[in-house]
Amino acid sequence: MGSDDFDAFVTLVGPDGTSVAEDDDGGEGTNARLVWRAEGGGMYIIRATTFQPEGRGAYHLVVQAGPLEE
């Protein structure tokens, strides 16, 4: 997740409603980058937000599947 307008923060919420991963500045500058491997099925939610509550503006979010390994 990246933005030129605010400090990006991304959280991944698992099927049970708890946060399973989060990132603030893992990307370039203040962009967030989250790499995560699913250990089971179910619905996951990506929360795209800001690090500071007053952060507002445009952002981009990219979701990409990695290689499948057995």
N, C-alpha and C positions, 0 to 999 in steps of 0.2 A: 504494500500500500504506500502510495506516495502523494505528497502535496507540496506545492510551493507556498501555500497559504497558512499551514499550521503543522505542528509536530504530530505526525501520524502514530496511531496506536491500534493494534489489531489483537483481538482475542478470539480463540476458538473454543466453543462451548460444545461439550459432548452430549450424547443422547440422554444422560441422566441429569442434565442441566448445570453441571459444574464446569468450570474452566479447565481445559486440558492443556492449553498452551497460550502464551501471549508474547508480544514483542513490541518494543517501543522504537529503538534506534538500530535494529539489526540490518537495515538497508543503508543506502548511502545517505550521509547527512542525518536529517531527522526523519527519514523514511523508515517504515517498519518492514521487516522481512521475517516471515514465519515459515519454517520448514518442519513438517510434521508427518509422521507415518501412522496411519490408522491401524489399530490393533483389533478392531472388531467392526461390525456393521452398525447401522443405525443412522439417524439424522444428526448432522453436525451443523452448528450455526456459526457463521463468521460475523463478528461484531467489528465494524470499521468505525473508529471514533478518534478522538484527539487525546493527547497527553494532558493538556491543560483544559479545564472546563470552558474557558472563554474562546477556545479555538473554533474557527468557522472558515468555510471556503470550499473550493473545489478540490477533489482528490481523484485518484485512479486506483483501482483494485484489480489485481490480476490473480486468477486462480489457475494453477497448472498441475496436471497429474504427472507424477513421476513414473519411473519404470516399475513395472510389476515384477516382483521377485517371489519365487516359491520358497 
